Amino acid sequence: MNFIRPFKLFITDKNLSIDIVFFSILLIAIPIVLITGPALPDIFLSLIAFYFLVISILKKKWYYYKNPLVYGFLIFSIYGIIRSLFSENLIESLTNEGSVFYFRYIFFAMGVWYLLDNNSHISKCLLIVSIFCLTLVCIDGLYQYFVGINFFGNEKFHVDRLTGFFGKEPIIGRYISFLSIFTFALIYQNYNKTKKTMISSILLLVACEVIVFLTGERAALFYVSLYALLILIFIPRYRIYRIIGLFISVIIILGILQINPTAKSRMVDTTIEQVTQTKIPYLPYSSHHEEHYVSALKMFIDNPLFGVGTNTFRIECKKPEYKYKKRSCSSHPHHIYLQTLAELGIVGFLFLATFFLYISIIGIRQLFMIIKSDKNKQIPFEYFLYAMILFVYWWPIIPHMSLYNNWNNVLLMLPMGYFMKYFYGNK
């Protein structure tokens, strides 16, 4: 009944207009369509973004625009378009991954904020859909891990890499890690902080940590592990449960390593080998990633102010002056900050760096208030969780997907909408 009730209230709520109902359904369905590939998530995101743009103009909802994130994001998007116009590869710069319409992501985030303001049932419905999707994807991933194929016959990407429902794309770990982090925040915010709820949400994280480990995606494992560490630091009521959950995760993973040499080879032996072969050892990236990074830095050094052009790394890296060893060229440098330095120069980089610094300052301030036990000046944890999510998602010292990847940006911008609502909508 707890799973059905939010949907029942949503469907029977006569105060909701048809447009709010329709676009709320699109938002609630995002965890589902993310499994289908990049097309549907981008369509849903673009529809919600366009809807908000139209409704905010018609109803003069200007207060949604009056915050530094919107100003910064829109200026960054306009700058990217202008830089594309002066690029040597004009058409590719404007069209690759829809970079000319990059501004749609901030309108999507504002659309999420607007829908949350006008439909109180969204969060619980989205939570239930997220739990359902996580459960289904995790079970399918486990089946593929032990059997070799998933429920639809998709084979593993590699002997030590899973794909699950994602076909030939080894992104199941990223999906699970990002969605589990967001789902944890929804649970904390929407249900009473009882012992039962705390234990259930921690067990969810434990299960997702183990599955992410099995997927062989080390960056995804880092994301969920960093979030677990932040829970220990910032949420005192969860510490004992999180410590117990961490202990359970470690025991299970150690057991897997003992019985499965393949998992140990990928996640331990290969990782140690790769992080020790880089120019600066023991940082969380491989020598393969380092080759992309060096190529990106070469572009930045040649074009320090404005870069080589929006989303043109894939083209520029083929030039002899930017090559570095055999594998330096790729569709993107696998690091959003270096990608921005290479393609948009120091001007574009300052936008991303300022945003991450802004989120970090929020976290540092919160930590000081916790240390001082000043509860009056602490941000409520159910709101602060969304700042934690953004901090983890935009963490700089780890490989990333492309800044312009629409599938990835749906995951990045969904919690942004929640963050904007609770940090700017609630004065």
C-alpha positions as CSV (number, residue, x, y, z in Angstrom):
1,M,0.0,0.0,0.0
2,N,2.9,2.4,0.7
3,F,4.1,1.9,-2.9
4,I,0.6,2.3,-4.4
5,R,-0.7,5.2,-2.3
6,P,1.5,8.0,-3.8
7,F,0.4,7.1,-7.4
8,K,-3.2,6.9,-6.2
9,L,-3.0,10.4,-4.7
10,F,-1.3,11.7,-7.8
11,I,-4.0,10.3,-10.1
12,T,-6.9,11.4,-8.0
13,D,-5.7,14.9,-7.2
14,K,-8.2,17.2,-8.9
15,N,-6.1,20.3,-8.1
16,L,-3.5,19.3,-10.7
17,S,-3.9,20.7,-14.2
18,I,-3.5,18.5,-17.3
19,D,-0.1,20.0,-18.2
20,I,1.3,19.5,-14.7
21,V,0.1,15.8,-14.7
22,F,1.5,15.1,-18.2
23,F,5.0,16.6,-17.5
24,S,5.1,15.1,-14.0
25,I,4.6,11.7,-15.6
26,L,7.5,12.4,-18.0
27,L,9.7,13.4,-15.0
28,I,8.7,10.3,-12.9
29,A,9.4,8.0,-15.9
30,I,13.0,9.3,-16.3
31,P,14.7,6.4,-14.4
32,I,12.8,4.0,-16.7
33,V,13.7,5.7,-20.0
34,L,17.4,6.0,-19.0
35,I,17.6,2.2,-19.3
36,T,16.4,2.4,-22.9
37,G,19.4,4.5,-24.2
38,P,20.1,8.2,-24.8
39,A,17.2,9.1,-27.2
40,L,14.1,8.9,-24.9
41,P,15.8,10.6,-21.9
42,D,16.9,13.5,-24.1
43,I,13.4,13.8,-25.5
44,F,11.8,13.8,-22.1
45,L,14.3,16.3,-20.8
46,S,13.9,18.6,-23.8
47,L,10.1,18.5,-23.5
48,I,10.2,19.4,-19.8
49,A,12.7,22.2,-20.5
50,F,10.6,23.6,-23.4
51,Y,7.5,23.4,-21.2
52,F,9.1,25.4,-18.4
53,L,10.5,28.0,-20.9
54,V,7.0,28.6,-22.3
55,I,5.1,28.5,-19.0
56,S,7.6,30.8,-17.2
57,I,7.2,33.4,-20.0
58,L,3.4,33.1,-20.2
59,K,3.0,33.2,-16.4
60,K,5.9,35.6,-15.8
61,K,7.7,33.2,-13.4
62,W,10.8,35.3,-13.4
63,Y,11.9,34.3,-9.8
64,Y,13.0,30.9,-11.1
65,Y,15.7,32.7,-13.1
66,K,17.0,34.9,-10.3
67,N,19.8,32.8,-8.8
68,P,23.5,32.5,-9.6
69,L,23.3,28.9,-11.1
70,V,20.9,30.0,-13.8
71,Y,22.9,33.1,-14.6
72,G,26.2,31.2,-14.8
73,F,24.8,28.3,-16.8
74,L,23.1,30.5,-19.4
75,I,26.2,32.7,-19.8
76,F,28.3,29.5,-20.1
77,S,25.9,28.1,-22.8
78,I,25.9,31.4,-24.7
79,Y,29.7,31.5,-24.6
80,G,29.9,27.9,-25.9
81,I,27.8,28.9,-28.9
82,I,29.8,32.0,-29.6
83,R,33.0,29.9,-29.4
84,S,31.6,27.4,-31.8
85,L,30.9,30.1,-34.3
86,F,34.6,30.9,-34.4
87,S,35.7,27.3,-34.5
88,E,37.6,25.8,-37.4
89,N,34.9,23.0,-37.4
90,L,31.8,25.1,-37.1
91,I,29.2,22.5,-38.0
92,E,30.7,19.7,-35.9
93,S,31.1,22.1,-33.0
94,L,27.5,23.2,-33.0
95,T,25.9,19.8,-33.7
96,N,27.9,17.1,-31.9
97,E,25.7,15.8,-29.1
98,G,23.4,18.8,-29.4
99,S,26.0,21.2,-27.9
100,V,24.3,24.2,-29.5
101,F,21.3,23.4,-27.3
102,Y,23.3,22.9,-24.1
103,F,21.2,25.5,-22.3
104,R,18.3,23.0,-22.3
105,Y,19.8,21.3,-19.3
106,I,19.3,24.3,-17.0
107,F,15.8,24.8,-18.2
108,F,15.2,21.1,-17.4
109,A,16.5,21.7,-13.9
110,M,14.2,24.7,-13.5
111,G,11.3,22.6,-14.9
112,V,12.0,20.0,-12.2
113,W,11.8,22.8,-9.6
114,Y,8.6,24.1,-11.1
115,L,6.9,20.7,-11.2
116,L,8.0,20.1,-7.6
117,D,6.4,23.4,-6.6
118,N,3.1,22.4,-8.3
119,N,2.8,18.7,-7.6
120,S,3.5,17.4,-4.1
121,H,3.3,13.8,-5.2
122,I,6.3,13.8,-7.6
123,S,9.1,12.9,-5.1
124,K,7.4,9.8,-3.6
125,C,6.3,8.6,-7.1
126,L,9.8,9.2,-8.4
127,L,11.3,7.4,-5.4
128,I,9.2,4.3,-6.0
129,V,10.0,4.2,-9.7
130,S,13.7,4.6,-8.9
131,I,13.6,1.7,-6.3
132,F,11.8,-0.5,-8.9
133,C,14.4,0.4,-11.6
134,L,17.4,-0.1,-9.3
135,T,16.0,-3.5,-8.1
136,L,15.4,-4.7,-11.7
137,V,18.7,-3.5,-13.0
138,C,20.6,-5.0,-10.1
139,I,18.9,-8.4,-10.4
140,D,19.5,-8.4,-14.2
141,G,23.2,-7.4,-13.6
142,L,23.6,-10.2,-11.1
143,Y,22.1,-12.7,-13.6
144,Q,24.5,-11.5,-16.3
145,Y,27.4,-11.7,-13.9
146,F,26.8,-15.4,-13.0
147,V,25.3,-16.7,-16.2
148,G,27.1,-14.6,-18.8
149,I,24.1,-13.1,-20.4
150,N,21.2,-10.9,-19.1
151,F,17.5,-11.6,-19.3
152,F,17.4,-10.4,-22.9
153,G,20.5,-12.3,-24.0
154,N,22.9,-9.4,-23.8
155,E,26.4,-10.6,-23.3
156,K,29.0,-9.0,-21.0
157,F,31.1,-6.1,-22.4
158,H,34.2,-8.0,-21.3
159,V,34.8,-11.0,-19.0
160,D,35.1,-8.5,-16.1
161,R,32.6,-5.8,-17.3
162,L,28.8,-6.0,-17.2
163,T,26.3,-4.2,-19.4
164,G,22.9,-5.6,-18.3
165,F,20.0,-3.8,-20.0
166,F,22.3,-1.3,-21.6
167,G,23.4,-3.6,-24.4
168,K,26.9,-2.9,-25.6
169,E,27.4,0.1,-23.3
170,P,29.2,-0.7,-20.0
171,I,27.4,2.0,-18.0
172,I,25.3,-0.1,-15.7
173,G,27.5,0.8,-12.8
174,R,27.2,4.5,-13.4
175,Y,23.4,4.2,-13.6
176,I,23.2,2.2,-10.4
177,S,25.6,4.5,-8.5
178,F,24.1,7.8,-9.6
179,L,20.5,6.6,-9.2
180,S,21.1,5.0,-5.8
181,I,22.7,8.2,-4.4
182,F,19.7,10.2,-5.6
183,T,17.2,7.6,-4.3
184,F,18.8,7.6,-0.8
185,A,18.2,11.4,-0.7
186,L,14.5,10.9,-1.7
187,I,14.1,8.3,1.0
188,Y,15.6,10.5,3.7
189,Q,13.5,13.4,2.6
190,N,10.1,11.8,2.1
191,Y,9.9,9.3,5.0
192,N,10.2,9.5,8.7
193,K,13.7,9.0,10.0
194,T,12.8,5.9,11.9
195,K,15.2,3.1,12.6
196,K,13.5,0.9,10.0
197,T,13.8,3.6,7.3
198,M,17.5,4.2,8.2
199,I,18.3,0.5,8.0
200,S,16.4,0.0,4.8
201,S,18.1,2.9,3.0
202,I,21.6,1.8,4.2
203,L,20.9,-1.7,3.0
204,L,19.9,-0.2,-0.4
205,L,23.3,1.5,-0.6
206,V,25.1,-1.7,0.5
207,A,23.4,-3.7,-2.2
208,C,24.2,-1.1,-4.8
209,E,27.8,-0.8,-3.7
210,V,28.3,-4.6,-4.2
211,I,26.6,-4.6,-7.6
212,V,28.6,-1.6,-8.8
213,F,31.7,-3.5,-7.7
214,L,30.7,-6.5,-9.8
215,T,30.1,-4.3,-12.9
216,G,33.8,-3.5,-13.0
217,E,33.2,0.2,-13.2
218,R,35.8,1.7,-10.9
219,A,34.7,5.3,-11.3
220,A,31.1,4.4,-10.4
221,L,32.3,2.6,-7.4
222,F,34.3,5.7,-6.4
223,Y,31.2,7.8,-6.6
224,V,29.0,5.7,-4.4
225,S,31.9,5.2,-1.9
226,L,32.5,9.0,-1.7
227,Y,28.8,9.5,-1.0
228,A,29.0,6.9,1.7
229,L,31.9,8.8,3.3
230,L,30.0,12.1,3.2
231,I,27.1,10.4,5.0
232,L,29.4,9.4,7.8
233,I,30.7,13.0,8.0
234,F,27.5,15.0,7.6
235,I,24.6,12.9,9.0
236,P,25.3,12.0,12.6
237,R,22.1,10.0,13.0
238,Y,23.3,7.6,10.2
239,R,26.8,7.1,11.3
240,I,26.4,3.8,13.2
241,Y,24.2,2.4,10.5
242,R,26.5,3.5,7.8
243,I,29.5,2.0,9.6
244,I,27.7,-1.3,9.9
245,G,26.7,-1.1,6.3
246,L,30.2,-0.3,5.2
247,F,31.5,-3.3,7.2
248,I,28.9,-5.6,5.5
249,S,29.9,-4.2,2.0
250,V,33.6,-4.9,2.7
251,I,32.9,-8.4,4.0
252,I,30.8,-9.2,0.9
253,I,33.4,-7.7,-1.5
254,L,36.3,-9.5,0.2
255,G,34.3,-12.8,-0.2
256,I,33.8,-12.1,-3.9
257,L,37.5,-11.4,-4.4
258,Q,38.4,-14.7,-2.7
259,I,36.0,-16.8,-4.8
260,N,36.3,-14.9,-8.1
261,P,39.8,-14.2,-9.4
262,T,38.4,-12.3,-12.4
263,A,36.9,-9.6,-10.1
264,K,40.2,-9.4,-8.1
265,S,42.2,-9.0,-11.4
266,R,40.0,-6.1,-12.7
267,M,39.2,-4.2,-9.5
268,V,42.4,-4.7,-7.5
269,D,45.4,-6.0,-9.5
270,T,44.7,-4.0,-12.7
271,T,43.8,-0.9,-10.7
272,I,47.0,-0.9,-8.7
273,E,49.0,-1.6,-11.9
274,Q,47.3,1.3,-13.8
275,V,47.5,4.0,-11.1
276,T,51.2,3.3,-10.6
277,Q,52.1,3.7,-14.3
278,T,50.9,7.3,-14.6
279,K,53.2,10.3,-14.4
280,I,51.7,11.3,-11.1
281,P,51.1,7.9,-9.4
282,Y,48.2,6.8,-7.2
283,L,45.6,9.2,-8.6
284,P,42.3,7.6,-9.6
285,Y,42.9,7.3,-13.4
286,S,44.8,5.0,-15.7
287,S,47.6,5.6,-18.1
288,H,45.0,5.4,-20.9
289,H,43.1,8.3,-19.4
290,E,46.4,10.1,-18.8
291,E,47.0,10.0,-22.6
292,H,43.7,11.8,-23.2
293,Y,44.5,14.3,-20.5
294,V,47.9,15.2,-21.9
295,S,46.3,15.7,-25.4
296,A,43.7,18.0,-23.8
297,L,46.3,20.0,-22.0
298,K,48.3,20.4,-25.2
299,M,45.2,22.0,-26.8
300,F,44.8,24.2,-23.8
301,I,48.4,25.4,-23.8
302,D,48.0,26.3,-27.5
303,N,44.7,28.0,-27.0
304,P,44.7,29.1,-23.3
305,L,41.9,31.7,-23.3
306,F,39.2,30.3,-25.5
307,G,40.2,26.7,-26.3
308,V,39.9,24.9,-29.7
309,G,36.1,25.0,-29.9
310,T,33.1,23.5,-28.3
311,N,33.0,19.7,-28.4
312,T,35.8,19.4,-31.0
313,F,38.3,17.4,-29.0
314,R,37.5,14.4,-31.2
315,I,38.6,16.3,-34.2
316,E,41.6,18.2,-32.9
317,C,43.2,15.2,-31.2
318,K,43.9,13.8,-34.6
319,K,46.4,16.6,-35.3
320,P,50.1,15.6,-34.9
321,E,50.8,18.5,-32.5
322,Y,48.1,17.2,-30.0
323,K,48.9,13.5,-30.2
324,Y,50.4,11.8,-27.2
325,K,51.2,8.1,-27.6
326,K,48.9,5.8,-29.5
327,R,45.6,6.1,-27.5
328,S,45.5,9.8,-26.8
329,C,42.7,10.5,-29.3
330,S,39.0,9.8,-28.4
331,S,35.6,11.3,-28.7
332,H,36.3,13.3,-25.5
333,P,39.1,13.4,-22.9
334,H,37.1,11.6,-20.3
335,H,37.3,14.5,-17.9
336,I,34.8,17.4,-18.0
337,Y,37.2,19.9,-16.4
338,L,40.1,19.1,-18.9
339,Q,37.5,18.9,-21.7
340,T,36.4,22.4,-20.8
341,L,40.0,23.7,-20.6
342,A,40.8,22.2,-24.0
343,E,37.6,23.2,-25.8
344,L,36.6,26.5,-24.1
345,G,39.8,27.6,-22.5
346,I,40.3,29.3,-19.1
347,V,37.1,31.4,-19.7
348,G,34.9,28.3,-19.9
349,F,36.8,26.4,-17.2
350,L,36.1,29.2,-14.7
351,F,32.4,28.5,-14.9
352,L,32.8,24.8,-13.9
353,A,35.5,25.5,-11.3
354,T,33.4,28.3,-9.7
355,F,30.3,26.0,-9.5
356,F,32.3,23.2,-7.8
357,L,33.9,25.7,-5.4
358,Y,30.4,27.0,-4.6
359,I,29.2,23.6,-3.7
360,S,32.3,22.9,-1.7
361,I,31.9,26.1,0.3
362,I,28.4,25.0,1.2
363,G,29.7,21.7,2.4
364,I,32.6,23.4,4.4
365,R,30.2,25.8,6.1
366,Q,27.9,22.9,7.0
367,L,30.8,21.0,8.5
368,F,31.8,23.9,10.7
369,M,28.2,24.3,11.9
370,I,28.1,20.5,12.8
371,I,31.5,20.8,14.6
372,K,30.2,23.8,16.5
373,S,26.8,22.0,17.2
374,D,25.0,25.1,15.9
375,K,21.8,23.5,14.7
376,N,20.2,26.9,14.0
377,K,22.7,27.7,11.3
378,Q,22.9,24.1,9.8
379,I,21.1,23.5,6.5
380,P,18.4,20.8,7.1
381,F,19.9,17.5,6.1
382,E,17.0,16.6,3.8
383,Y,18.0,19.7,1.8
384,F,21.8,19.4,2.2
385,L,21.7,15.9,0.7
386,Y,21.2,17.4,-2.7
387,A,24.3,19.6,-2.3
388,M,26.2,16.4,-1.4
389,I,24.9,14.7,-4.6
390,L,26.2,17.6,-6.8
391,F,29.5,17.5,-5.0
392,V,29.9,13.8,-5.7
393,Y,28.6,14.1,-9.3
394,W,31.0,17.0,-10.2
395,W,34.0,15.6,-8.3
396,P,37.1,16.6,-10.4
397,I,39.7,13.9,-9.6
398,I,38.1,11.0,-11.5
399,P,37.3,10.1,-15.1
400,H,34.0,11.4,-16.5
401,M,31.7,11.0,-19.4
402,S,31.5,13.9,-21.9
403,L,30.2,17.2,-20.7
404,Y,27.7,17.2,-23.6
405,N,26.6,13.6,-23.2
406,N,22.8,13.8,-23.0
407,W,22.3,10.5,-21.1
408,N,24.8,11.6,-18.5
409,N,23.4,15.1,-18.2
410,V,19.9,13.8,-17.3
411,L,21.5,12.1,-14.3
412,L,23.5,15.3,-13.5
413,M,20.7,17.8,-13.8
414,L,17.8,15.9,-12.1
415,P,19.3,16.5,-8.6
416,M,20.2,20.0,-9.7
417,G,16.4,20.8,-9.9
418,Y,16.0,19.6,-6.4
419,F,19.0,21.6,-5.2
420,M,17.6,24.8,-6.8
421,K,14.2,24.3,-5.2
422,Y,15.5,23.9,-1.7
423,F,18.3,26.3,-1.8
424,Y,16.7,29.1,-3.8
425,G,13.0,28.4,-3.6
426,N,13.0,28.1,0.2
427,K,14.5,31.4,1.5
